[in-house]
């Protein structure tokens, strides 16, 4: 039995089967490349679902983490620490907002956004107690907590986990008319992904986000943008909302905010919105810890230069140009996305998304399937054009049956 087979067999025997990973066992990684336990190299074209926007082992982020490890890693929010104020201040400035509420994971940040919107609705908007409603989009993916899966339309994520949390209304993604009809006097927020990642990198119709912004402003409803996957450079802008010149009332951030080093998430908004909290009403032992703040501060500093956004834009244009050439040839039915992020719908005659992912793995490229027929491509923003082209060559070969 090989080292890979032993590791997989042990994992299968001793861990819950809540994932179906590709049969590769990563041991080391650097930049856009990963090496498995047997020394085989793989081009990472997934980047931890955008958590690794800056690549594996980014030296600036590793150095920031190492320096902080020698000082202090955790205080809890029972005390102040010397990285917290800088983190909140600089992240708020990056977002054009005023306040930050730090958490750890993306799902925690979404839960925090839901609680915040409800409290704002009761304390500021004047919604009757217990009547707050949040409008969400079909095919969303905001996490896997009990509350979040309560407004999921994905049967696999939702089934057998009830009873479900009330207070949400689901409308079709990209449909402004349906959204307008769903907003009532008791609606406190509209929660959307500017681009739906897990659904297959679905980009909404042009003008949709601007329409959501206008509608929510007219109805005194918060516009919450879940930019956990789409934000922090992935689409060629700091935030995907910027493609339509839109600034929401609240950003929900995660994944790349921790640089692939530690889990870091945050809700960023105005003082009017986040100012509804009082001590004891919400918290997290690890949220905003010194190590997380040190790494996230470096992430913010790196994003301020604009170089990663520009790189994602330029390489993204190249990626979509090359992928677009595959459409109509019989193997690829559609391609969607922005920046270094694409969903590629595979024709059923050429295999499932999983089968294509496995064939790419055999050729040294790692991607991940979703919803049966789609593969997602989202390499680290530091990938070279040469490596990106090599990865696309492997995709062409697989689709050609070579």
C-alpha positions as CSV (number, residue, x, y, z in Angstrom):
1,X,0.0,0.0,0.0
2,X,1.4,3.4,-1.0
3,X,1.8,6.4,1.4
4,X,-1.2,8.0,-0.3
5,X,-3.4,4.9,0.1
6,X,-2.4,4.5,3.7
7,X,-3.3,8.1,4.5
8,X,-6.6,8.0,2.7
9,X,-7.6,4.7,4.3
10,X,-6.8,6.0,7.8
11,X,-8.8,9.2,7.1
12,X,-11.8,7.2,5.8
13,X,-11.7,5.0,9.0
14,X,-11.3,7.7,11.6
15,X,-12.9,10.9,10.2
16,X,-16.6,11.7,9.5
17,X,-17.4,11.4,5.8
18,X,-18.7,15.0,5.4
19,X,-16.3,15.6,2.5
20,X,-15.4,13.6,-0.7
21,X,-11.9,14.8,-1.4
22,X,-9.9,14.0,-4.4
23,X,-7.5,11.1,-3.7
24,X,-4.4,13.2,-3.2
25,X,-2.6,13.8,0.1
26,X,-0.8,17.1,0.2
27,X,2.4,17.3,2.3
28,X,4.0,20.7,1.3
29,X,3.0,23.7,-0.8
30,X,4.6,26.9,-2.2
31,X,3.0,29.6,-4.2
32,X,0.6,28.0,-6.7
33,X,2.1,24.5,-6.3
34,X,1.4,21.6,-3.9
35,X,3.5,18.5,-3.4
36,X,2.0,15.2,-2.1
37,X,3.4,12.6,0.3
38,X,5.0,10.8,-2.6
39,X,6.7,13.8,-4.1
40,X,4.3,14.5,-7.0
41,X,3.7,18.2,-7.8
42,X,0.2,19.6,-8.5
43,X,-0.8,23.0,-9.7
44,X,-3.4,24.4,-7.3
45,X,-6.3,25.8,-9.4
46,X,-8.7,26.0,-6.4
47,X,-6.8,28.1,-3.8
48,X,-8.8,26.8,-0.9
49,X,-12.0,28.3,-2.3
50,X,-10.2,31.7,-2.4
51,X,-8.7,31.4,1.1
52,X,-5.3,31.2,-0.6
53,X,-5.6,34.2,-2.8
54,X,-1.9,35.2,-2.0
55,X,-0.6,31.7,-2.5
56,X,0.7,29.0,-0.3
57,X,3.4,30.0,2.2
58,X,3.4,33.7,1.2
59,X,6.5,35.0,2.8
60,X,5.0,38.3,4.0
61,X,2.2,36.5,5.7
62,X,4.3,33.8,7.2
63,X,6.8,36.4,8.5
64,X,3.9,38.3,10.0
65,X,2.6,35.2,11.7
66,X,6.0,34.1,13.0
67,X,6.7,37.5,14.5
68,X,3.4,37.5,16.3
69,X,3.8,33.9,17.5
70,X,6.8,35.1,19.5
71,X,4.8,37.9,21.2
72,X,1.2,36.9,22.1
73,X,-1.3,34.8,20.2
74,X,-4.5,35.1,22.3
75,X,-5.9,37.3,25.0
76,X,-9.7,36.8,24.3
77,X,-11.7,40.0,24.1
78,X,-11.6,40.3,27.8
79,X,-8.6,42.6,27.3
80,X,-7.3,44.9,24.6
81,X,-4.2,43.9,22.7
82,X,-1.9,46.0,20.6
83,X,-2.9,44.7,17.1
84,X,-6.6,44.9,17.5
85,X,-7.2,48.7,16.9
86,X,-4.9,48.8,13.9
87,X,-6.7,45.8,12.3
88,X,-10.2,47.2,12.8
89,X,-9.1,50.7,11.6
90,X,-7.3,49.6,8.5
91,X,-9.9,47.0,7.5
92,X,-12.7,49.6,7.9
93,X,-10.7,52.0,5.7
94,X,-10.1,49.4,3.0
95,X,-13.9,48.8,3.0
96,X,-14.8,52.5,3.1
97,X,-16.7,51.7,6.3
98,X,-16.5,52.7,10.0
99,X,-16.6,49.7,12.2
100,X,-15.4,46.0,12.2
101,X,-16.8,43.1,14.2
102,X,-14.1,40.3,13.9
103,X,-14.9,36.6,14.0
104,X,-13.1,33.5,12.8
105,X,-14.9,31.6,10.0
106,X,-17.1,32.7,7.2
107,X,-20.2,31.0,8.6
108,X,-19.7,32.8,11.9
109,X,-19.5,36.1,10.0
110,X,-22.7,35.4,8.2
111,X,-24.4,34.5,11.5
112,X,-23.1,37.7,12.9
113,X,-24.5,39.6,9.9
114,X,-27.9,38.0,10.4
115,X,-28.0,38.9,14.1
116,X,-26.8,42.4,13.4
117,X,-29.4,43.0,10.7
118,X,-32.2,41.8,13.0
119,X,-31.0,43.9,16.0
120,X,-30.7,47.0,13.7
121,X,-34.3,46.3,12.5
122,X,-35.7,46.3,16.0
123,X,-33.6,49.1,17.5
124,X,-33.3,51.4,14.5
125,X,-35.9,50.6,11.9
126,X,-38.6,49.9,14.4
127,X,-39.7,46.4,13.2
128,X,-42.0,44.7,15.8
129,X,-40.2,42.2,18.1
130,X,-39.8,38.8,16.5
131,X,-41.0,39.9,13.0
132,X,-37.7,40.7,11.2
133,X,-37.4,39.2,7.8
134,X,-34.2,38.8,5.7
135,X,-34.5,38.2,1.9
136,X,-31.9,35.8,0.3
137,X,-31.3,34.3,-3.1
138,X,-31.9,30.8,-4.3
139,X,-28.8,28.7,-4.9
140,X,-27.0,30.6,-2.2
141,X,-24.1,29.3,-0.2
142,X,-23.4,31.2,3.0
143,X,-22.2,28.4,5.3
144,X,-23.4,25.3,7.0
145,X,-24.7,26.3,10.5
146,X,-28.3,25.4,11.4
147,X,-29.6,29.0,10.7
148,X,-27.7,29.3,7.4
149,X,-28.9,26.0,6.0
150,X,-32.4,27.0,6.9
151,X,-32.4,29.4,3.9
152,X,-30.5,27.1,1.6
153,X,-32.1,25.6,-1.5
154,X,-29.4,22.9,-1.7
155,X,-31.1,19.7,-0.6
156,X,-27.7,18.0,0.1
157,X,-26.8,20.8,2.6
158,X,-30.3,21.1,4.1
159,X,-31.9,17.7,4.3
160,X,-32.3,16.0,7.7
161,X,-31.0,19.0,9.7
162,X,-34.4,20.5,10.7
163,X,-36.3,22.0,12.4
164,X,-35.2,25.1,10.5
165,X,-34.8,28.7,11.6
166,X,-37.6,31.0,10.4
167,X,-37.4,34.6,9.2
168,X,-36.0,34.2,5.7
169,X,-37.6,34.6,2.3
170,X,-35.9,33.1,-0.8
171,X,-36.2,34.7,-4.2
172,X,-34.5,33.8,-7.6
173,X,-31.0,35.1,-7.9
174,X,-30.8,38.0,-10.4
175,X,-34.5,38.8,-10.3
176,X,-35.1,42.4,-9.2
177,X,-38.9,42.1,-9.6
178,X,-39.1,39.1,-7.3
179,X,-36.8,40.9,-4.8
180,X,-39.0,44.0,-4.8
181,X,-42.1,41.9,-4.2
182,X,-40.5,40.1,-1.3
183,X,-39.5,43.3,0.6
184,X,-42.1,44.2,3.1
185,X,-42.3,46.7,6.0
186,X,-40.6,44.0,8.3
187,X,-37.7,43.3,5.9
188,X,-34.5,44.3,7.6
189,X,-31.9,43.1,5.1
190,X,-31.2,41.6,1.7
191,X,-28.3,39.1,1.9
192,X,-26.6,38.2,-1.3
193,X,-23.4,36.9,-2.8
194,X,-22.3,39.4,-5.6
195,X,-21.2,36.3,-7.5
196,X,-22.5,32.9,-6.4
197,X,-19.5,30.7,-5.9
198,X,-20.7,27.3,-4.8
199,X,-23.5,27.5,-7.3
200,X,-21.0,27.4,-10.1
201,X,-19.6,30.9,-10.2
202,X,-22.9,32.5,-11.3
203,X,-22.5,36.2,-12.2
204,X,-25.8,38.2,-11.9
205,X,-27.3,40.1,-14.9
206,X,-25.7,43.5,-15.5
207,X,-27.3,46.2,-13.3
208,X,-28.6,43.7,-10.8
209,X,-26.4,44.7,-7.9
210,X,-27.0,48.4,-8.6
211,X,-30.7,47.7,-8.6
212,X,-30.5,45.9,-5.3
213,X,-28.6,48.9,-3.9
214,X,-31.3,51.3,-5.1
215,X,-34.2,49.2,-3.9
216,X,-32.7,48.6,-0.4
217,X,-32.0,52.3,0.0
218,X,-35.5,53.2,-1.0
219,X,-37.1,50.6,1.4
220,X,-34.7,51.4,4.3
221,X,-33.4,47.8,4.1
222,X,-29.7,46.8,4.7
223,X,-27.8,45.4,1.7
224,X,-25.5,42.7,3.0
225,X,-22.8,41.6,0.5
226,X,-21.3,38.2,1.3
227,X,-17.9,38.7,-0.2
228,X,-16.3,35.8,1.6
229,X,-15.2,34.1,-1.7
230,X,-15.6,37.0,-4.1
231,X,-13.8,39.7,-2.1
232,X,-10.2,40.7,-1.5
233,X,-9.0,40.6,-5.0
234,X,-10.4,37.5,-6.5
235,X,-12.5,39.2,-9.3
236,X,-9.9,41.9,-10.2
237,X,-11.3,44.4,-7.8
238,X,-11.0,44.5,-4.0
239,X,-14.7,43.7,-3.8
240,X,-16.9,42.1,-6.5
241,X,-19.6,44.8,-5.8
242,X,-17.2,47.4,-7.3
243,X,-17.8,46.0,-10.8
244,X,-21.1,47.8,-10.6
245,X,-20.0,50.8,-8.6
246,X,-22.0,49.5,-5.6
247,X,-21.2,49.9,-1.9
248,X,-23.4,47.8,0.3
249,X,-24.4,48.6,3.9
250,X,-22.4,45.6,5.2
251,X,-19.5,43.5,3.9
252,X,-19.1,39.9,5.2
253,X,-15.5,38.8,4.8
254,X,-13.5,35.7,5.4
255,X,-11.3,33.2,3.6
256,X,-8.5,35.3,2.1
257,X,-8.6,37.7,5.0
258,X,-6.6,35.1,6.9
259,X,-4.1,34.6,4.1
260,X,-4.4,30.9,4.2
261,X,-2.6,31.0,7.5
262,X,-5.3,31.3,10.2
263,X,-9.1,31.6,10.0
264,X,-10.1,35.2,10.1
265,X,-13.5,36.7,9.2
266,X,-15.3,40.0,9.9
267,X,-18.4,42.0,9.5
268,X,-17.7,45.5,8.3
269,X,-20.3,48.3,8.4
270,X,-21.2,51.7,9.6
271,X,-21.4,52.9,13.2
272,X,-25.1,53.2,12.9
273,X,-25.4,49.5,12.1
274,X,-22.7,47.9,14.2
275,X,-23.3,50.5,16.9
276,X,-26.4,48.6,18.0
277,X,-24.3,46.1,20.0
278,X,-23.7,46.5,23.7
279,X,-21.2,44.4,25.8
280,X,-22.3,40.8,26.3
281,X,-24.7,40.7,23.3
282,X,-22.3,39.0,20.9
283,X,-18.8,37.7,21.0
284,X,-16.1,35.1,20.2
285,X,-13.1,33.9,22.3
286,X,-10.9,33.7,19.3
287,X,-12.4,36.5,17.1
288,X,-9.9,39.3,16.6
289,X,-7.1,37.5,18.4
290,X,-3.6,38.9,18.1
291,X,-2.3,36.3,15.6
292,X,-5.3,36.7,13.4
293,X,-5.0,40.4,13.5
294,X,-1.3,40.4,12.6
295,X,-1.9,38.2,9.5
296,X,-5.0,40.1,8.4
297,X,-3.2,43.4,8.8
298,X,-0.6,42.2,6.4
299,X,-3.4,41.1,4.0
300,X,-4.9,44.6,4.1
301,X,-1.5,46.2,3.5
302,X,-0.9,44.0,0.5
303,X,-4.3,44.8,-1.0
304,X,-3.8,48.5,-0.6
305,X,-1.2,48.4,-3.4
306,X,-3.7,47.2,-5.9
307,X,-1.2,44.9,-7.5
308,X,-3.1,41.7,-6.6
309,X,-6.4,43.2,-8.0
310,X,-4.6,44.2,-11.2
311,X,-3.0,40.8,-11.5
312,X,-6.4,39.0,-11.1
313,X,-7.9,41.4,-13.7
314,X,-5.2,40.9,-16.3
315,X,-4.7,37.1,-15.8
316,X,-8.5,36.8,-15.5
317,X,-9.1,38.3,-18.9
318,X,-6.6,35.8,-20.3
319,X,-8.3,32.9,-18.4
320,X,-11.7,33.8,-19.7
321,X,-10.5,34.4,-23.2
322,X,-8.9,30.9,-23.3
323,X,-11.9,29.2,-21.6
324,X,-14.3,30.9,-24.0
325,X,-12.6,29.2,-26.9
326,X,-13.7,25.9,-25.5
327,X,-17.4,26.7,-25.6
328,X,-19.1,25.3,-28.7
329,X,-16.6,22.5,-29.3
330,X,-18.8,19.9,-27.7
331,X,-17.0,19.5,-24.4
332,X,-17.8,22.7,-22.6
333,X,-21.4,24.1,-22.6
334,X,-20.8,27.4,-20.8
335,X,-18.2,29.4,-18.9
336,X,-18.9,32.1,-16.3
337,X,-17.0,34.2,-13.8
338,X,-14.9,37.3,-13.3
339,X,-11.2,37.8,-12.7
340,X,-9.3,34.7,-11.8
341,X,-12.5,32.8,-11.0
342,X,-14.5,30.6,-13.5
343,X,-17.2,28.0,-13.5
344,X,-16.9,25.6,-16.4
345,X,-20.0,23.5,-17.3
346,X,-18.9,20.2,-18.8
347,X,-21.0,18.5,-21.4
348,X,-22.5,15.3,-20.0
349,X,-21.0,13.4,-23.0
350,X,-17.5,14.2,-21.7
351,X,-18.1,13.2,-18.1
352,X,-19.1,14.6,-14.7
353,X,-17.4,17.4,-13.0
354,X,-15.9,14.9,-10.6
355,X,-14.6,12.7,-13.4
356,X,-12.9,15.7,-15.1
357,X,-11.4,16.8,-11.8
358,X,-9.9,13.3,-11.3
359,X,-8.5,13.3,-14.8
360,X,-6.9,16.7,-14.2
361,X,-5.5,15.4,-11.0
362,X,-3.8,12.6,-12.9
363,X,-2.2,15.3,-15.1
364,X,-1.0,17.4,-12.1
365,X,-3.8,20.0,-11.8
366,X,-6.2,20.3,-8.9
367,X,-9.7,21.7,-9.3
368,X,-13.0,20.9,-7.7
369,X,-16.4,20.1,-9.0
370,X,-19.8,21.4,-7.9
371,X,-23.4,20.5,-8.8
372,X,-22.4,17.5,-10.8
373,X,-21.4,19.0,-14.1
374,X,-19.3,22.1,-13.2
375,X,-15.7,22.5,-12.3
376,X,-14.4,25.6,-10.6
377,X,-11.1,27.3,-11.5
378,X,-9.7,29.8,-9.0
379,X,-5.9,29.7,-8.8
380,X,-3.9,31.8,-6.3
381,X,-3.6,35.4,-7.6
382,X,0.2,34.9,-7.6
383,X,0.1,32.2,-10.3
384,X,2.4,32.9,-13.2
385,X,0.9,33.2,-16.7
386,X,3.1,30.3,-17.8
387,X,1.7,28.1,-15.0
388,X,-1.9,29.2,-15.8
389,X,-1.4,28.3,-19.4
390,X,0.1,25.0,-18.5
391,X,-2.9,24.2,-16.4
392,X,-5.3,25.2,-19.2
393,X,-3.3,23.0,-21.6
394,X,-4.0,20.0,-19.3
395,X,-7.7,20.9,-19.3
396,X,-7.7,21.0,-23.1
397,X,-6.0,17.6,-23.2
398,X,-8.5,16.0,-20.8
399,X,-11.5,17.4,-22.7
400,X,-10.0,16.1,-25.9
401,X,-9.8,12.6,-24.4
402,X,-6.0,12.4,-24.4
